[in-house]
């Protein structure tokens, strides 16, 4: 076992006994595969963040509906809501376990200290971050702002709406008692409006 970086396309048994990488073709395919897994990790981060955002928005909208007197008639059964929550949590757990599995595979591959493997994983992670990193960061910021705005006021109404570019002269300013939480990317983006009753 190597304890420092080495550069050779002959890996021998790689991660799994019987998966022998001893030709250049197999080595190049392994490098591309690990790079693709590194990109997929960024996709999974993006997807999980989007799912959490939609779940948080849905919970706040359900909380609004739950406060009205006619909510029992309009919102359906509680059982359906609980089943939906269990399915959402199950989906999030499966996505988390998938992401963690890929993280460990990439870590174990890099621990072989092969320089080419290391470069392919770093290149894949960089490409994935270039494609999805800003969206993940923006979505996380939007989630935090929405939660902070909801905690700062007692009775909040949350809705998601489309907004146009800030340079558009037809765009009206939000009311003074609402806090807009805009998305940073794109000329037409989604915004979460949290309306607080004084």
trRosetta pair geometry for C-beta under 8 A, 3 or more apart (Angstrom, degrees):
i j d omega theta_ij theta_ji phi_ij phi_ji
2 5 7.8 70 148 -121 131 8
2 6 5.0 -108 -136 1 156 128
2 112 7.0 60 48 172 109 58
2 113 4.6 -130 104 69 114 130
2 114 7.7 108 51 -63 149 60
3 113 7.0 142 -151 -35 7 164
4 113 6.2 124 111 -176 14 146
5 113 5.2 -138 -94 178 41 91
5 114 7.6 87 -152 -154 67 10
5 115 4.7 69 -176 -70 110 95
5 118 7.1 -55 -122 5 111 151
6 113 6.1 62 15 119 83 100
6 114 6.3 -47 73 -111 76 54
6 115 6.6 -152 79 -12 23 95
7 114 7.2 107 -106 -165 37 68
7 115 4.5 -33 -82 41 87 125
7 116 6.2 102 -139 -30 77 93
8 11 7.8 162 98 -65 88 52
8 114 7.2 -97 50 -132 66 102
9 21 7.6 -115 165 148 67 101
9 23 7.6 -38 136 133 120 22
9 24 5.2 14 154 -105 164 62
9 27 3.8 -102 -162 -27 94 176
9 28 7.8 -12 -137 -39 123 68
9 116 7.1 0 -88 34 65 163
10 21 7.2 169 -150 113 34 75
10 22 5.2 31 -136 -135 87 62
10 27 7.5 -66 -63 -70 30 132
11 14 4.5 33 124 -75 135 112
11 21 4.0 22 45 72 112 116
11 22 7.4 -120 45 -70 60 51
11 27 6.7 148 -11 -107 106 94
11 30 7.2 -80 7 87 151 171
11 112 6.9 21 -146 166 107 155
11 114 6.5 -42 -100 -65 102 154
11 117 7.9 79 -94 -52 132 131
12 20 6.3 -49 -174 -141 36 80
12 21 7.0 -9 38 55 18 70
12 22 6.7 52 -88 -76 38 94
13 16 7.3 -121 -177 88 91 36
13 17 5.4 -5 -156 -119 138 49
13 18 7.0 44 -127 3 101 25
13 19 6.6 89 -155 64 62 62
13 20 5.9 -39 -84 -93 52 68
14 19 5.3 -82 60 108 80 102
14 20 7.3 129 4 -125 86 19
14 21 4.7 24 -18 1 136 118
14 30 6.5 -9 126 -136 167 149
14 109 7.7 36 -180 -122 101 84
14 112 7.5 -22 -134 -74 82 163
15 19 6.3 -18 62 66 84 138
15 105 7.1 31 -139 -150 147 82
15 108 6.0 95 -115 119 97 124
15 109 6.4 -26 -66 -82 120 78
16 19 4.4 65 66 4 95 120
20 26 7.7 12 107 151 59 164
21 26 4.7 -165 -135 126 71 115
21 27 5.4 107 175 -81 113 67
21 30 5.4 -11 -111 -32 144 152
22 26 6.8 28 39 56 42 141
23 26 4.7 91 58 11 86 102
23 27 6.8 -150 93 -8 44 89
24 27 5.5 -58 -147 38 32 114
24 28 6.2 32 157 -19 68 104
25 28 6.0 -55 -147 36 28 107
25 29 6.3 27 155 -16 63 109
26 29 5.7 -56 -146 40 31 112
26 30 6.2 35 153 -23 65 106
27 30 5.6 -53 -149 34 31 113
27 31 6.5 32 152 -19 64 103
27 116 7.3 32 168 106 112 149
28 31 5.7 -51 -149 35 33 112
28 32 6.4 29 154 -14 65 105
29 32 5.9 -55 -146 40 31 108
29 33 6.1 35 153 -22 65 108
30 33 5.6 -54 -145 37 29 114
30 34 6.4 26 158 -15 64 105
30 117 7.4 -39 126 -103 108 97
31 34 6.0 -56 -147 38 28 106
31 35 6.3 30 153 -18 63 108
31 116 5.9 -63 -97 147 131 100
31 117 6.4 -129 -104 -101 79 52
31 120 3.9 -162 -168 -78 87 162
32 35 5.5 -55 -146 39 33 114
32 36 6.2 35 154 -21 66 105
32 120 7.1 -96 -64 -159 28 132
33 36 5.6 -53 -148 35 30 111
33 37 6.5 33 151 -20 64 102
34 37 5.5 -47 -148 33 36 114
34 38 6.6 40 151 -21 64 100
34 106 6.5 126 -161 -117 93 78
34 109 5.4 -165 -120 142 135 165
34 117 6.2 28 59 -156 168 81
34 120 5.4 85 79 110 108 118
34 121 5.3 -55 145 -77 113 84
34 124 6.7 -159 121 0 62 153
35 38 5.6 -51 -153 32 34 113
35 39 6.7 34 149 -16 65 101
35 120 4.5 -93 -56 172 102 88
35 121 6.6 -133 -86 -87 55 31
35 123 5.7 -22 -126 83 118 97
35 124 3.3 177 -161 -63 60 118
35 127 7.5 46 178 28 101 132
36 39 5.6 -50 -150 36 37 111
36 40 6.2 41 149 -22 66 105
36 124 6.4 -96 -31 -132 18 133
37 40 5.3 -52 -146 37 34 117
37 41 6.6 47 151 -29 63 96
37 102 5.4 -168 -174 -159 103 107
37 105 6.5 -85 177 94 157 124
37 106 5.9 -170 113 -70 122 103
37 121 8.0 -30 72 -120 98 84
37 124 7.0 48 60 145 55 157
38 41 5.7 -42 -155 20 33 117
38 42 7.5 31 149 -12 59 97
38 106 6.1 109 -80 -118 81 141
38 120 7.9 167 3 133 137 67
38 121 5.1 145 -62 -158 139 61
38 122 7.7 -103 -155 -48 166 9
38 123 7.7 111 75 76 150 51
38 124 3.0 111 63 105 121 115
38 125 4.2 -81 177 -55 121 68
38 127 7.8 92 103 47 106 93
38 128 5.9 -150 131 -5 72 134
39 42 6.0 -56 -163 34 39 108
39 43 6.6 40 142 -19 69 105
39 124 4.9 -98 -33 -173 79 89
39 125 7.6 -138 -66 -81 45 27
39 127 5.6 -33 -94 91 106 106
39 128 3.9 179 -130 -72 50 103
39 131 7.4 34 -152 34 99 137
40 43 5.2 -50 -148 35 40 116
40 44 6.3 43 153 -21 69 101
40 102 6.3 -118 97 -150 112 160
40 128 7.4 -79 10 -106 23 137
41 44 5.7 -51 -149 34 31 112
41 45 6.6 36 151 -20 63 102
41 99 6.4 101 -138 -149 73 82
41 102 5.4 -164 -81 115 93 129
41 103 6.6 104 -124 -74 130 72
41 106 7.1 -37 -47 -20 144 151
41 125 7.1 -19 62 -109 126 82
41 128 6.4 68 64 149 76 170
42 45 5.5 -47 -149 32 36 115
42 46 6.4 39 151 -19 65 104
42 125 7.0 136 -43 -147 114 54
42 128 3.0 154 16 157 139 113
42 129 5.7 -138 -110 -64 143 48
42 131 6.9 113 114 64 139 95
42 132 4.6 146 149 59 106 125
42 133 6.6 -53 -151 -61 124 72
42 136 7.5 -115 -167 -30 78 142
43 46 5.6 -55 -152 37 32 113
43 47 6.2 30 152 -18 66 108
43 128 6.7 -95 -27 -146 71 109
43 132 6.1 179 -86 -45 46 164
44 47 5.6 -53 -142 39 32 111
44 48 6.1 32 159 -19 66 107
44 95 6.5 169 -163 -175 98 91
44 98 6.5 -153 -129 103 142 106
44 99 4.4 176 133 -92 144 102
44 102 7.2 148 2 38 155 145
45 48 6.0 -57 -146 38 26 109
45 49 6.4 26 156 -19 62 109
45 99 7.1 109 -63 -133 64 139
45 132 7.0 134 72 125 99 128
45 136 5.2 8 128 -116 106 145
46 49 6.0 -61 -152 36 27 110
46 50 6.5 25 154 -17 64 108
46 132 4.2 -86 -56 -172 137 127
46 135 5.7 36 -132 95 112 116
46 136 5.0 -99 -92 -71 66 94
46 139 7.6 113 -149 16 62 147
47 50 5.8 -56 -150 36 31 111
47 51 6.3 31 154 -19 66 106
47 95 6.8 -136 106 -151 112 136
48 51 5.7 -53 -146 36 32 112
48 52 6.4 32 154 -19 65 105
48 92 7.0 95 -142 -140 92 79
48 95 5.3 165 -90 135 99 134
48 96 7.1 95 -121 -73 141 68
48 99 6.9 -33 -37 -41 143 149
49 52 5.8 -54 -148 36 31 111
49 53 6.4 33 152 -21 64 105
49 136 5.2 140 3 -140 160 73
49 139 4.4 108 143 101 120 135
49 140 5.9 -68 -142 -59 127 79
49 143 7.5 -126 -167 -24 85 138
50 53 5.6 -53 -149 34 32 113
50 54 6.4 28 155 -15 66 105
50 139 6.1 -73 -76 -141 59 157
51 54 5.9 -56 -148 38 31 108
51 55 6.2 31 153 -20 65 110
51 88 7.8 169 172 -158 107 90
51 91 7.1 -138 -166 119 148 118
51 92 6.5 -178 120 -91 135 88
51 95 7.1 141 29 11 159 169
52 55 5.6 -56 -145 38 30 113
52 56 6.2 31 157 -19 66 105
52 92 7.4 83 -75 -117 82 126
52 143 6.4 10 117 -110 108 149
53 56 5.9 -55 -147 36 28 108
53 57 6.3 26 155 -17 63 108
53 139 5.4 -94 -48 -170 142 102
53 142 6.5 31 -126 94 127 114
53 143 5.4 -112 -97 -77 82 102
54 57 5.7 -56 -146 39 31 111
54 58 6.2 32 155 -20 65 108
55 58 5.7 -55 -146 37 29 111
55 59 6.4 31 154 -21 63 105
55 88 5.7 129 -115 -173 124 140
55 92 7.9 -15 -41 -62 162 130
56 59 5.7 -53 -148 34 31 112
56 60 6.6 27 155 -16 64 104
56 143 6.0 108 31 -139 161 94
56 146 6.6 117 129 99 130 136
56 147 7.0 -66 -165 -67 140 96
57 60 6.0 -57 -151 37 31 107
57 61 6.4 28 152 -16 65 107
57 146 7.4 -53 -83 -179 77 161
57 158 6.6 -148 -145 135 69 128
57 160 5.8 11 -156 -41 145 125
57 192 6.7 -128 -106 -115 111 123
58 61 5.7 -56 -147 39 33 109
58 62 6.1 33 153 -19 67 107
59 62 5.6 -54 -145 38 31 111
59 63 6.3 36 153 -24 64 103
60 63 5.5 -47 -147 31 34 115
60 64 6.8 39 151 -21 62 99
60 146 7.5 -114 -29 164 158 115
60 150 6.3 -110 -116 -104 128 146
60 156 7.2 -46 -164 101 116 113
60 158 4.1 16 128 36 134 147
61 64 5.6 -49 -156 30 36 114
61 65 6.6 31 150 -14 66 104
61 158 6.2 -105 -65 77 67 97
61 159 7.5 84 -96 -95 104 58
62 65 5.7 -54 -147 40 36 109
62 66 5.9 41 153 -26 67 109
62 75 7.4 95 -145 -143 82 132
62 81 7.1 128 -154 -137 143 125
63 66 5.5 -52 -142 36 30 116
63 67 6.8 36 156 -29 60 102
64 67 6.1 -58 -162 22 30 112
64 68 7.8 25 150 -21 60 99
64 156 7.9 -91 -80 97 102 60
64 157 5.8 77 -115 -122 137 70
64 158 7.0 -153 -37 31 130 77
65 68 6.3 -56 -165 21 41 108
65 71 5.0 131 152 -126 72 110
65 74 6.8 -122 -169 95 113 117
65 75 5.3 129 137 -81 128 120
66 71 5.2 132 -122 172 27 161
66 75 6.9 21 -81 -51 64 168
67 71 6.9 111 47 -38 28 147
67 155 8.0 129 -163 -141 170 99
68 71 4.7 128 65 -43 80 96
68 74 7.8 3 82 35 125 133
70 73 5.1 -52 -173 44 74 112
70 74 5.4 58 132 -14 92 113
71 74 5.8 -69 -134 50 32 99
71 75 5.0 13 179 -12 76 123
72 75 6.9 -45 -108 38 15 99
75 81 7.4 14 152 -59 112 128
76 80 5.2 -38 132 50 126 143
76 81 7.3 148 87 -40 102 90
77 80 4.9 103 67 1 87 98
77 81 7.3 -151 103 0 54 86
78 81 5.4 -57 -156 39 42 114
78 82 6.2 40 150 -19 73 105
79 82 5.8 -55 -147 38 31 109
79 83 6.2 32 154 -20 65 107
80 83 5.7 -53 -144 37 30 112
80 84 6.3 34 154 -22 63 106
81 84 5.6 -53 -148 35 30 113
81 85 6.5 32 152 -20 63 105
82 85 5.5 -52 -149 35 34 113
82 86 6.4 34 153 -18 66 103
83 86 5.7 -52 -148 36 33 111
83 87 6.4 33 152 -18 65 106
84 87 5.7 -55 -148 38 31 111
84 88 6.4 33 153 -20 65 106
85 88 5.7 -52 -147 35 31 113
85 89 6.4 29 155 -16 64 105
86 89 5.8 -55 -147 38 31 109
86 90 6.2 33 153 -21 64 107
87 90 5.6 -53 -145 37 31 114
87 91 6.3 33 155 -20 64 105
88 91 5.7 -54 -148 36 29 112
88 92 6.4 28 154 -17 64 106
89 92 5.7 -54 -148 38 32 111
89 93 6.3 34 153 -21 66 105
90 93 5.7 -54 -148 35 30 111
90 94 6.4 30 154 -18 65 105
91 94 5.8 -54 -148 36 31 110
91 95 6.4 29 153 -17 64 107
92 95 5.7 -55 -146 39 32 111
92 96 6.2 34 153 -21 65 106
93 96 5.6 -53 -146 36 31 113
93 97 6.3 29 156 -17 65 106
94 97 5.9 -55 -145 38 29 109
94 98 6.3 33 154 -21 63 106
95 98 5.7 -53 -148 35 31 114
95 99 6.4 30 154 -18 64 106
96 99 5.8 -57 -150 37 30 110
96 100 6.2 26 155 -16 66 109
97 100 5.7 -54 -142 40 31 110
97 101 6.2 38 155 -25 64 104
98 101 5.8 -53 -149 32 29 113
98 102 6.6 24 155 -13 63 105
99 102 6.0 -59 -152 39 31 107
99 103 6.3 36 149 -24 65 106
100 103 5.3 -49 -147 33 35 117
100 104 6.5 33 156 -17 66 102
101 104 6.0 -57 -152 36 30 107
101 105 6.5 32 151 -20 64 105
102 105 5.5 -50 -146 34 35 114
102 106 6.4 34 156 -17 66 105
103 106 6.0 -60 -152 38 28 108
103 107 6.3 27 152 -19 65 109
104 107 5.5 -52 -143 38 34 113
104 108 6.2 33 158 -18 67 105
105 108 6.0 -57 -148 38 28 108
105 109 6.4 29 153 -20 63 107
106 109 5.7 -55 -148 35 31 113
106 110 6.4 26 156 -15 66 107
106 121 5.7 130 -161 -140 103 128
107 110 6.0 -59 -148 39 30 106
107 111 6.3 36 153 -28 64 107
108 111 5.5 -50 -147 28 33 117
108 112 7.8 47 153 -30 57 90
109 112 6.3 -45 -175 9 38 112
109 117 5.6 -142 157 177 97 130
109 121 6.7 153 95 -67 121 135
110 113 7.9 60 163 -68 52 33
110 117 6.4 -168 -99 122 49 107
110 118 5.5 86 -137 -100 89 75
110 121 5.7 -77 -73 34 109 164
112 117 6.3 35 66 52 114 159
113 118 7.6 -3 -154 -45 30 124
114 117 4.1 70 80 10 107 112
114 118 6.7 -179 88 -13 54 85
115 118 5.5 -55 -148 36 33 115
115 119 6.3 30 157 -18 67 105
116 119 5.8 -52 -146 37 31 109
116 120 6.4 30 155 -18 64 106
117 120 5.9 -57 -148 37 29 109
117 121 6.4 27 156 -17 65 107
118 121 6.0 -59 -150 37 28 108
118 122 6.3 23 156 -14 65 110
119 122 5.8 -57 -144 41 31 110
119 123 6.1 33 156 -21 66 108
120 123 5.7 -52 -143 37 30 112
120 124 6.3 31 156 -18 63 107
121 124 5.8 -55 -148 38 30 111
121 125 6.3 29 155 -17 65 107
122 125 5.7 -54 -145 38 31 110
122 126 6.2 32 155 -20 64 107
123 126 5.7 -55 -147 37 29 112
123 127 6.3 29 155 -18 64 106
124 127 5.7 -54 -146 37 30 110
124 128 6.2 30 156 -17 65 107
125 128 5.7 -55 -146 39 30 112
125 129 6.2 29 155 -18 65 107
126 129 5.8 -56 -145 38 29 109
126 130 6.3 32 154 -22 65 105
127 130 5.6 -53 -147 34 31 113
127 131 6.4 22 156 -12 64 108
128 131 5.9 -62 -148 41 29 105
128 132 6.0 -30 174 31 68 110
128 133 7.5 100 122 -45 63 89
129 132 6.9 -81 -126 60 22 71
129 133 3.8 35 -169 -51 69 130
130 133 6.7 16 -52 12 15 114
132 135 5.4 -66 -160 45 57 113
132 136 5.8 58 146 -27 86 104
133 136 5.8 -56 -149 34 31 110
133 137 6.4 27 157 -16 66 107
134 137 5.7 -55 -147 39 33 111
134 138 6.1 33 155 -19 67 107
134 184 7.6 -105 171 83 103 120
134 185 6.2 109 129 -67 117 132
135 138 5.7 -53 -143 38 30 110
135 139 6.2 30 158 -19 64 108
135 185 6.4 -55 -91 18 73 155
136 139 5.9 -58 -148 38 27 109
136 140 6.4 26 155 -18 64 107
137 140 5.8 -56 -148 36 30 110
137 141 6.4 30 154 -18 65 106
138 141 5.7 -55 -148 37 31 111
138 142 6.3 32 153 -20 65 107
138 183 5.5 69 162 -156 125 79
138 184 4.9 -132 -117 30 121 101
138 185 5.8 -109 -40 -5 169 102
139 142 5.6 -52 -147 36 32 113
139 143 6.4 36 152 -21 64 103
139 183 7.8 9 -80 -122 57 106
140 143 5.6 -51 -149 33 33 113
140 144 6.5 30 154 -17 65 105
141 144 5.9 -56 -149 37 31 109
141 145 6.3 29 155 -17 66 108
141 184 7.7 33 66 -18 143 117
142 145 5.9 -55 -144 39 29 110
142 146 6.2 31 156 -21 64 107
142 181 5.5 118 -145 147 73 112
142 182 7.9 -102 -104 101 103 21
142 183 6.0 -12 -74 -88 139 75
142 192 6.4 120 -177 6 103 121
143 146 5.9 -58 -148 35 27 110
143 147 6.4 22 157 -14 64 108
144 147 5.9 -58 -148 39 30 107
144 148 6.1 28 155 -19 66 109
145 148 5.7 -55 -143 39 30 111
145 149 6.1 30 158 -19 66 107
145 179 7.9 -149 167 140 101 119
145 181 4.3 159 110 -131 128 121
145 192 7.7 148 95 63 103 120
146 149 5.9 -55 -146 37 28 109
146 150 6.4 25 155 -17 62 108
146 158 7.0 66 -162 -135 108 131
146 181 5.4 -131 -67 45 74 173
146 192 5.0 -12 -95 105 117 155
146 194 6.5 157 -141 -54 65 126
147 150 5.8 -57 -147 38 31 110
147 151 6.3 26 156 -17 65 107
148 151 5.9 -58 -146 38 30 106
148 152 6.3 28 156 -23 65 109
149 152 5.8 -56 -146 32 31 111
149 153 7.0 -6 166 10 63 105
149 156 7.1 123 129 -131 85 146
149 179 4.7 -155 -130 77 133 143
149 181 6.6 -124 -11 -52 145 123
149 194 4.1 130 128 60 133 161
149 196 7.5 -132 172 -49 88 116
150 153 7.0 -79 -150 50 27 83
150 156 4.9 -128 -127 42 71 165
150 158 6.9 -19 -86 -63 113 126
150 194 6.1 -121 -66 -139 68 138
152 196 7.4 -56 97 -92 87 153
153 156 5.0 113 84 -70 112 97
153 194 7.3 155 33 149 131 112
153 196 3.3 -108 -133 -130 166 125
153 197 7.4 128 171 40 123 50
154 196 7.6 97 38 -158 56 96
154 197 7.6 -68 71 67 89 85
155 196 7.2 119 73 -155 58 58
155 197 4.7 -23 81 42 112 114
156 194 5.3 -19 -165 -170 121 95
156 195 6.7 139 -160 69 62 48
156 196 5.5 -28 -101 -94 78 69
156 197 7.9 -154 -84 8 32 76
157 194 7.3 151 74 -159 46 45
157 195 4.3 -16 58 58 100 104
157 197 7.7 70 -11 -31 100 95
158 192 6.3 -7 -165 -176 97 101
158 193 7.1 159 -150 82 46 54
158 194 5.4 -11 -100 -104 79 72
158 195 7.7 -164 -71 20 33 72
159 192 7.5 165 85 -154 33 58
159 193 5.3 -12 61 57 82 100
159 195 7.8 12 12 -4 98 109
160 190 5.8 4 -177 -176 104 112
160 191 7.2 163 -153 81 59 40
160 192 5.4 -31 -98 -100 75 69
160 193 7.7 174 -92 16 24 75
161 190 7.4 155 83 -152 24 67
161 191 6.1 -26 67 63 72 88
161 193 6.2 5 18 -6 111 118
162 188 6.1 9 -174 179 111 98
162 189 7.4 160 -149 86 67 26
162 190 6.1 -52 -99 -100 58 58
162 191 7.5 108 -144 16 15 85
163 171 6.9 63 -171 -138 89 126
163 180 7.8 62 -65 -159 158 131
163 182 6.6 -72 54 -119 148 103
163 188 7.4 176 83 -152 42 57
163 189 6.2 -20 59 66 88 72
163 190 7.6 112 14 -143 83 15
163 191 4.6 30 -9 -7 126 130
164 168 4.3 -9 120 15 126 161
164 170 7.3 25 55 74 154 95
164 171 5.2 -146 61 -76 104 117
164 187 7.2 -4 -170 153 62 79
164 188 5.9 -26 -116 -104 53 79
165 168 5.0 117 66 -26 77 99
165 171 7.7 -146 75 -33 43 143
165 187 4.2 -28 -69 -163 113 85
165 188 7.1 -60 -40 -63 74 53
166 171 7.1 -100 -131 61 33 157
168 171 4.6 88 85 -21 103 107
174 178 4.7 -103 160 82 118 120
174 179 7.9 123 111 -121 149 4
174 180 4.8 168 -9 -48 154 115
174 193 6.5 -174 -132 -125 137 113
175 178 4.8 81 63 5 86 108
175 195 7.6 40 61 -122 122 102
177 195 6.8 56 113 -157 89 74
177 196 6.1 -125 168 65 88 77
177 197 7.8 55 156 -104 135 28
177 198 6.7 -85 -137 -39 135 98
178 193 5.5 -6 -178 -169 127 99
178 194 6.7 154 -160 77 72 45
178 195 4.7 -31 -103 -99 96 72
178 196 7.4 162 -104 15 42 71
179 193 7.6 151 74 -156 46 52
179 194 5.0 -15 58 61 96 100
179 196 7.2 35 -4 -9 102 110
180 191 5.6 -13 -166 179 95 130
180 192 7.8 142 -161 75 48 48
180 193 6.0 -23 -105 -103 65 73
181 191 6.3 151 73 -167 53 74
181 192 4.5 -16 60 60 114 93
181 193 7.6 -166 21 -77 79 28
181 194 6.8 47 -14 -6 114 104
182 189 6.5 78 -174 93 87 130
182 191 4.8 -29 -105 -109 61 105
183 186 7.0 10 109 42 116 104
183 189 4.0 -143 69 169 109 128
183 190 5.4 53 -7 60 134 67
183 191 6.5 -129 1 -79 79 57
184 189 7.6 164 49 -130 14 170
185 189 6.5 135 78 -102 51 129
186 189 4.6 137 76 -73 106 92
